[in-house]
Amino acid sequence: MKVERAFLLPDLHAPYHCRRYWRCVRKVIASGKYGTLCCLGDFADFNDVSAHPKSAAVRLGFNDELKFVNVALDELDAACKAGGVKRKLFLEGNHETRLERLILKQTPQLLDPANDWRAKLKMHQRRWQVTAYKESIWLGKLRLSHDFGRAGVNAAREACRDVGESVGFGHTHRLQVHYQGTVAGPRHVGATLGWGGDPEAIDYRHKDAVRRDSIHGFGTVDLLRDGQFWLNAIPVINGKAIVDGELY
């Protein structure tokens, strides 16, 4: 029986991402195993247009951020092409909405399609299917979104319970999988799939807390035609991951 395979990429936070993680992930994507790739949001950090206080030690101007994020997308597109990825899905995260929120707050008259992050990152030309933040999509019987309104240590369990379906998401930077049954018998899974950021570049949270809680990882999904699926949460340790018995 033919199985569709999908790769789930959590929060990269480019250009503040971990280079070893990024090299590893791109090798897995380019391996030829996956027909679908879904970015779970916060691919871009957009720190310069955030409401958080800025640290001079890590701050880049917004135009420089855009340049580096476009480079990261070029690298991702190249990995997808090498791996034969046919469908590229992008779930907008709260970090991607930072630009629009800043414009609406300070200069709403500049709210224009040309100033939309999708245009600045050439998402249409790159052939990414973008889903707006706070919306979700189905991948078989798995519901995917950047987040489902949960971010704490029990986010995977709580989101699965809240939605009443199987869910996969990013946002929390944690790598968690929680299976739960229902009184009617069906089993559901809730999973948060880590992140790809560099803890040393985070300036809005104590670095020890980031090192403790934020786990490098990604997800893969094996999907049957009837929508049944098998979800795998895969950690990336020191820039290395094992997928299907192969070291990347």
Secondary structure as the mmCIF struct_conf table of DSSP 4:
data_model
#
loop_
_struct_conf.conf_type_id
_struct_conf.id
_struct_conf.beg_label_comp_id
_struct_conf.beg_label_asym_id
_struct_conf.beg_label_seq_id
_struct_conf.end_label_comp_id
_struct_conf.end_label_asym_id
_struct_conf.end_label_seq_id
STRN STRN1 GLU A 4 LEU A 9
STRN STRN2 ASP A 11 ASP A 11
STRN STRN3 ALA A 14 ALA A 14
TURN_TY1_P TURN_TY1_P1 PRO A 15 PRO A 15
BEND BEND1 TYR A 16 TYR A 16
STRN STRN4 HIS A 17 HIS A 17
HELX_RH_AL_P HELX_RH_AL_P1 ARG A 19 ILE A 29
TURN_TY1_P TURN_TY1_P2 ALA A 30 SER A 31
BEND BEND2 GLY A 32 GLY A 32
BEND BEND3 GLY A 35 GLY A 35
STRN STRN5 THR A 36 CYS A 39
BEND BEND4 GLY A 41 GLY A 41
BEND BEND5 PHE A 43 PHE A 43
STRN STRN6 ALA A 44 ALA A 44
HELX_RH_3T_P HELX_RH_3T_P1 ASN A 47 VAL A 49
BEND BEND6 SER A 50 HIS A 52
HELX_LH_PP_P HELX_LH_PP_P1 PRO A 53 SER A 55
TURN_TY1_P TURN_TY1_P3 ALA A 56 VAL A 58
HELX_RH_AL_P HELX_RH_AL_P2 PHE A 62 GLY A 83
TURN_TY1_P TURN_TY1_P4 GLY A 84 GLY A 84
STRN STRN7 ARG A 87 LEU A 91
TURN_TY1_P TURN_TY1_P5 ASN A 94 THR A 97
HELX_RH_AL_P HELX_RH_AL_P3 ARG A 98 GLN A 106
HELX_RH_3T_P HELX_RH_3T_P2 PRO A 108 LEU A 110
HELX_RH_3T_P HELX_RH_3T_P3 PRO A 113 ASN A 115
BEND BEND7 ASP A 116 ASP A 116
HELX_RH_AL_P HELX_RH_AL_P4 TRP A 117 LYS A 120
TURN_TY1_P TURN_TY1_P6 LEU A 121 ARG A 127
STRN STRN8 GLN A 129 THR A 131
TURN_TY1_P TURN_TY1_P7 TYR A 133 LYS A 134
STRN STRN9 ILE A 137 LEU A 139
TURN_TY1_P TURN_TY1_P8 GLY A 140 LYS A 141
STRN STRN10 LEU A 142 SER A 145
BEND BEND8 HIS A 146 HIS A 146
BEND BEND9 PHE A 148 GLY A 149
BEND BEND10 GLY A 152 GLY A 152
TURN_TY1_P TURN_TY1_P9 VAL A 153 ASN A 154
HELX_RH_AL_P HELX_RH_AL_P5 ALA A 155 VAL A 163
BEND BEND11 GLY A 164 GLU A 165
STRN STRN11 SER A 166 PHE A 169
BEND BEND12 HIS A 171 THR A 172
STRN STRN12 LEU A 175 GLY A 181
TURN_TY1_P TURN_TY1_P10 VAL A 183 ALA A 184
BEND BEND13 GLY A 185 GLY A 185
STRN STRN13 ARG A 187 LEU A 193
STRN STRN14 TRP A 195 TRP A 195
STRN STRN15 GLY A 197 GLY A 197
HELX_RH_3T_P HELX_RH_3T_P4 PRO A 199 ALA A 201
BEND BEND14 TYR A 204 ARG A 205
HELX_RH_AL_P HELX_RH_AL_P6 LYS A 207 ASP A 213
STRN STRN16 HIS A 216 HIS A 216
STRN STRN17 GLY A 217 LEU A 223
TURN_TY1_P TURN_TY1_P11 ARG A 225 ASP A 226
BEND BEND15 GLY A 227 GLY A 227
STRN STRN18 PHE A 229 PRO A 235
STRN STRN19 ILE A 237 ILE A 237
TURN_TY1_P TURN_TY1_P12 ASN A 238 GLY A 239
STRN STRN20 LYS A 240 LYS A 240
STRN STRN21 ILE A 242 VAL A 243
TURN_TY1_P TURN_TY1_P13 ASP A 244 GLY A 245
STRN STRN22 GLU A 246 LEU A 247
#
